[in-house]
Each structure stands twice: as C-alpha cells, then as structure tokens.
C-alpha cells in the first residue's frame, strides 16, 4: 500500500463567498475546537466532528481532505482573533513592548493545552494558515505607513510576510526548558526582533 506524502499546506478554500458554505465551515471548525478540549488530537475522527457540528460526515469530507487540514483550520480560525490585536499594535512608536503584543501571546497561552498536544504536521499547518491571515492584515497596515522604523527600503508586502512568518513561529514555539516564559516575557523578546530600532530607544 503506497504511503501518502506528508501534508505540508492547506488546500485552497472553495466558494469562500457563499454564505451557506461559510456557515457550514464555521460550524465544523467550532465543533472541532470544542472536541479538542476533551479529545486527543490523534484520536479525533470526522465522524465525531460531524456529530458535534450536526452535519453529515460526507459534508466534513467536502470541506477537508484530512484530519490535519481540519485541525489546522479550526485552530487557526480560532487564533485569527490575534489579528485584531495586531491591528491595534503601534509598530511605529518607540519605547517598550506594546500591550497589544502581550495580548497576542496571552491569547495563544490560553490555547496552550491544545497546541502542546499537536504533532509537528498539525502545528506546521496551523502556523501556515495563521501566517497567511496575519500577513494580509500586516500588509494593509504597512502600506498605510504604520510599520517598524528602519525598513523603508523593504516593500510593505514582503515586510508583512516576513514579519508574519517570524511572529507566528514565536507565537507557536513549543515550550522548552524547566519553566515556561510568561506572555510578557515572550512578547518582549518578539518586540526586540520586530522593532530593533524602536526597542533600543528608552
């Protein structure tokens, strides 16, 4: 029996403008997030998700080709609220770490119990989906001139993609060592990398 290649990216969402499609997908994602609170991610089945979402199992298959895709989209959609804090983050200011950045890391910490149980594949897909979402929001802000100092020679879209990818890596970084850094500690480290010029000004 041939071995399936590892899943490394989410397939393109079909019919994103169809309200019925979006509602069904939201139901499936919401059910998946609820189940992940009480079910090991490796044991999650499409049948469980279908029952919890009150849809047919075939409907779940129409939206997702694998459990990896389903888990990644559900968690990334849940974490997409991070973009709201990112929209308010004053990248163009000098001084200490913005409270909005701390808020982002605190939101991820709230999901730690689920995120820590993810496989490398699942974590990678969540990161890829979240990177897309954050990059789009950052690109809009950077194009409007709200961006860290010292990057004027970098096109806003490239800067947004680069920063989104790095930020997501820091947000989803698995815990290591004996003690887990607090959201404030993690946000402070991230800010030094995001805005090195501003961070140096005290």
Secondary structure, DSSP 8 states (H G I E B T S, - for coil): --------S----S-TT-HHHHHHHHHHHHHHHHHHTTS-GGG--HHHHHHHHTS-HHHHHHH-SSHHHHHHHHHHHHHTTHHHHHHH--TT--SS--HHHHHHHHHHHHTHHHHTT--HHHHHHHHHHHHHHHHHHHHHHHHTT-S-TT-TTS-HHHHHHHHHHHHHHHHT----SSS---HHHHHHHHHHHH-HHHHH--
